[in-house]
Amino acid sequence: FWMSLAFSTTVEVLQRGRERYDIFCPPCHSRTGYGDGMIVRRGFTRPASFHIERLREAPPGYLFAVITNGFGAMPDYRQQITPEDRWAIVGYVRALQASQNARLADLPAEAREKLTREQR
């Protein structure tokens, strides 16, 4: 899914996405993206988890559009977050999704071997 983003996903882009995500998103979505941020604990509307199939399968442009235009109880962030940073956040959300839904078979062979050795 990295190739489907509107830019090259680099470590720097993911770091920028995490920085921007950590500033704007955790109050509702939490740092892990499960939708259980502090405002939810205070009685506000719970957003969908980024880890549900519908959002894991959503095209990157959908996530970008939601950040830009808002959706449901979520306000738009077009004034607060530049387009480049919105794309970086989308890249980071994809990394969050991968981290929570990865299978051993998804890893490159050398990473699988290293994990297998470490577990012995």
N, C-alpha and C positions, 0 to 999 in steps of 0.2 A: 503494500500500500504506500510505501514511501514515494515511489515514482509518480503516484497520482496527486501529490501535493503540487502547488503552483510554484515551487522553488526547490532548490537543492537542499536537502536536509543534511546539515553538518552538525558536528558536536556543538559548535558555536551557536547555531540556530536553536538547537534543543536547549542549550543552557539559557539562551535569551527567552525562549518560550517558557521555561520553568520559572525564571525570574518574574516574568509578566504574569504567569498563571498564579504564582504565589502572592502577588500583589492584589489581583482582582478577583480571583475565583474561589479560594477556600471558604469565605464566609457562607457560601451556599453549597458549593460542590465538595468541600473538604480537600485537604491536600492530596488525598488518594483518589478523588473522583467518584466516590460512592454516593454523593448527594446528601451527606449527613453533616454538613457544616454547622457552625454555631447558630446561625439564624434559624435553622430547622429545629434545633434544640430549644429555641425560644418561641416556637409555635408557628413560624412562617411556612409557606408552601415548600414542600420538599421537591427539589429538581430530580429528574431521572438520573440514575447512575450512568456514568460513561461506559460502564462495563456490561450493560445489557446488550443483547444481540443487535437490536435495532440501531443503536448508536455505534457499536463496533463496525457494523456494515454500512453505515451512512457515508456518503462520499465526503471528502474533505471540504468541498465547497458548501455543503450543508452546515457543517460546524462553523465555518467562516461566516456564513450568512446569519446564523443565530447570534454569534458574537456581535456582528455588525448591526443587526436589526432588532435583536431581542426575540423572545419567544415565550408565550405564556406570562408567567410572573417575572421572567428575566428581562431587565431593561436592556436597551441597546447600549453598546460601548463604542460606537463609531467616533465619538468626540474624544473619548479618553484613551483609546488604544489605536495606534497607527495601523494601517493595513499590513505592513511588514510584521509588526508585532502580533497582529491577529493570526497571521499565517504561522508564525513561530509558536503561538499558543496551540494552534491546531496540531502542529507537529509534536509538541509536548504531550497533548492529550492522546495522540496515537501511541506515543511511547508508554504512557501510563496504561493504556488499554493493553498493549502488548505485554507489559510487565505483569499484569494481573491475569492474563489469559494465555500465556505462553505454554507450549508443550515442549518437552525435551527434544522431540523430533524437529521443532522449528529452529533449533540452534545449529550453527555450522558444526561440522564434524569435529573440528579441533576443540570447540567449546564443550561439546557433549563428552568427549574423551576426558577432558580436564575435570568436569563435574563428576564423572563416573569414578575417576582415580581418587578424587577428594572424598568420596563417599565410602570408600573401602577402608 
